[in-house]
Amino acid sequence: MQPSLLPKPNLTNLDECLVFEMKTGANRFYLSVCYRSPSQTSDEFEVFSRKWEETVININNCSPTAAIFLGDFNVKNSDWWDGDNTDPVGNTIQNLATQHGLKQLIDGPTHILPGSSSCIDLIFSSAEHLIFNSSILPLLHPRCHHQIISCKIDFKIPLPPSYKRKIWDFSRADPTLIRRAVAMVDWDGCFEGLDVNGQVSLLTETITNIFSNFVPNKVITVRNKDAVWMTAEVKRLLLEKSKIYERFVKNGRRDEDLVLLPNLNLRVEGQSEMPKKITMFV
């Protein structure tokens, strides 16, 4: 499947910056390309760094599978390439990247002049494990001193497997019976002769058993493709709605065949709100 590329100009306020969203299946990757002039004053760099951080925050708020920030930053940091000396602007950009969970991937000189080299063309990523073969390629034009920075993105991300989880409906718990059950336990006698690990294990098991008796709970199967509110009951109600509608079409679209739908819609809405009120534990 070829990824689609959509421009997202609303995610940045930088003058020389482009932001794109790449979609492939259920995954969304965000790509930002920017340029920073090396002749910026300290005040201009302060504005640049603030707006670049806002761009990073805006993209992260979109909950992407991975976010990639690349460009000619004209900043130096020895953490990226040990042939450079860290300058103040490079220190600031590195601190911002670390603060927002970004890893810089280029580790060699990208700007090469006779007698000097520096790593100023950079690639930052929020998901280093999805980026492979980041590299520096030879320049295309003989008069250009910037090498080409490159990386490949792994779009084939397998969905995590389904798993079992116990959920507890604390809104229907019986606090009185819970307190009574806890008070009835002979804690001193239970802990006697146990080391600290045994005491912790016994405490956890006892409390869990008490709550299992007085807090409604059940084990469910969580699948990655399911929305949080897509419970077994919601699936059953949606299937029932589909059958009613099929009967409505089959019988010539009579109004009387739809009388059950409003009530079903309310039941689906009520069931889909329930997961928001349930606290879940592994």
N, C-alpha and C positions, 0 to 999 in steps of 0.2 A: 504494500500500500504506500503510495507516494504521499508525503506530508504536505498539507496545505499551508500556505504562508500568508498571514494577514497582518497588515500594518496596524500598530497600536500607538498613534501619536499622543493620545491622551495620557500615557503613562510616564511621560518625561517632559520637563520644562527646559532642558538643555538645548541651546541653539544648534549645536552640531552633534546631534544624537538621533539615532533611529531605533525604534523598538518594533519587533515583529513577534507574532505568535505562530508557532508551528504545531499543527495538529496531526496526529497519526493515531488512528483508533481512539482509545480512551485516554491517551496521553497528550499532554500539552507542554510544549517546550517554549520558553521565552528567550529571545535573542536581542541583545542590545549592543549597538555599535556606536562608539563615540570618539571624538577627537578633542584633545586639550592642547592649546597653544603653549609652547615652551616659554613664551615671552609674557605670560600672565603676571600681573603684580600680585602681591600677597592678598590684597582685597579681592581681586578677581578670582584667585584660586579659592578663597574662602567661599565665594558664591558658587564656583564650580563644584567643590566638594560637597556643599550642602545640597545642591540640585542633583548631583550624582547619587548621593545617599537617598534622596527622595525617590529617585527612579528605581533604585534597588528595593526600597520599601514597597513602592507601588506594585512592582512585579511580584515580589514575594507574597503580597496580599492577594494575588490571583491564584495562589496555591498551585504553582506549576509543578510538573513532574521534575523538571530541571530548569534553572535559569542560567544563562550564559551571558557574560558581559565582556566584550572585547573591544580593542581599539588601540589607537596611538595615544597613550596617556602622558608621554613625556615626563615620566617620574622614574626614579631609581631606588632600588632596595636590594641590599645584599642577600636578603632572604630568598629572593627570586633567582639571582645569579651572583655568585661570589666574586665575579669580576667587577661588579659595581660597588660604589660607595653610597650608602643610604643618604638621600637628601630629605629635607623636611617634608616636601610634598609627597615623596614616596612613602615616608613613614605614616603620614596621614591616610593615604589611600589604603595601605596595608592594614592599619588599625580599623578603618571602616569595613574593609572586606572581612576581617576576622570577626568583628562585631556582628555581622549579618550572615555568618556561616559560609563565606565564599573562600575558595581555594584558588590561588594563582598557579597556572599550569605550565607556563613558558619558563624554561630554565637555561636559556642561552642568549647570546647577543643577537639583537634584531636590527639594530642601527649600527652599521659598520662604515667607518671612515678610515682613511689612511692614518694609522697611529692611534686610533681610539675606537672603542666599541662599547655598546650599552644595551641593556634589555629594557626597552621602553614601550614595546608593542606587546600587549598583555591579553591573556584570556583568564577570566575568573569564572568559576562554576560553583553552583550550589549542590551539585551531585557529581562529585569526582568519579564515582564508580560507573557512571553512565557515559563518561567521556574517555575515549581511548585513542591512542596514537596522536596525541598533541605533539606538534613538531614545528620546526622552522624550515621553510623551503626557500630556495634561491630566488632572488629578485628577478622580475621580468624585464625591467628597463635598465639599461646600463647607467643612466643618469640618476637613478633612484638609489638612495642609501638604506632604505628600509627593506628588510627581508619579509617574506610572506609568512604569517603565522597561520597554523592550520590545526584542526582537530576533527575527529570523527565522533558522531553521536550514535550510541546504541539505541535504536528505536524499538528493538525487539525485547520488550520488557514483559516477562511472564507475570500473569496475575498470581498473587499469593494464594495458596491453597485454602479451602474452607476449613473451619475449625469449630470445635464445641466450646460453648461458654455458658456458665451459670449466671442467670440474671435474677435480681432480687427486687421485688416491688415493695419498697420501704413505706410507701404511702398507705399500705394495708397491714403494716406490722402491728403487733400487740405489745406495747412497751411494758404494760403491767406484768404480763406473764414472763417477759424477758428478764425483768428485774427480779422477779420471784425465783426464776430458775437459776440465775447467777448467784443469788443469796443462799440457795440451798446447797451449793457445791462446797464441800469441805476442802478448801484450797490448801490449807496447811498440810492436811493429810495427803492430798494428791501430790504436792511438791516434795514431800519428804523423801530423801534418798536420791533425788534427781539432780544432775548438774544443770547449769544454766541453759544449755541447749535442750535438754529434756524438758525443763520447765516451760520454755518458750513453745516447744512443740505441743505439749499437753494443753497449755493455755489456748493456743490457736485452734486445736482440734475441739476443745470443749466449747469455746465461744461459737465456733462455726456450727457445731451440732445444735446448740441452743437456738441460734438464729434460724437454722434450717427448719426447726419445729414451729417457730412463731413469726416468721416472715415468709409470705408466699414467694416461691421461687420455682424455677424450672431451667432445664438445660436446652439451649437452642443451638442451631447450626448457623454460623455466620459465613456468608459468601460474599466475596469481594464485589460482585456485580449488583448485589442487592442494596437498595437504599436503606438507611437506618430504620425508616418507618415501614419497610416492606416485610411485615410479619406474615406468618402462616395464615392468620385470620384475615388479614388484608388481601392476601392472594386469593383466598376462598371467596371473599365478598366480590372481588373484581371479576372472578370467573363467573359468579352468579349474575353479575351485571351484564357480562357479555352474552350469557345465555338468554337473558330477558330481551336484550336488544336484537339478538338473532331471531327470536320468536316474533318480535315486533315487525321486523322486515319480512319474515316468511309469511306472516298473516296479513300482509297488505298495509302495514304501518297504521294500525288502529290505535287510537289514543288510550283505550282501556288496557292495552298490553304494556303501557308504560307507567301505570299507577304505582308499581312497586319501586320504581327507580329513585324517587326523592328520599324515601326512607333508607334505601341502601346507600345512597350518597352520604347521608348523615352518619350512618354506621361506619362507612369507610373513613370519613373525616375523624370520627371519634377514635377509631382504632389506630389511625396514623399518628395521633397526638400522644398516645400512650408511651411510646419509647422515650419521649422527651422527659417523662416523669419517673423513669426507671433508672436506678443506679446500677451499673454493670461492673462485675468483678470477674477476673480470670479464675 
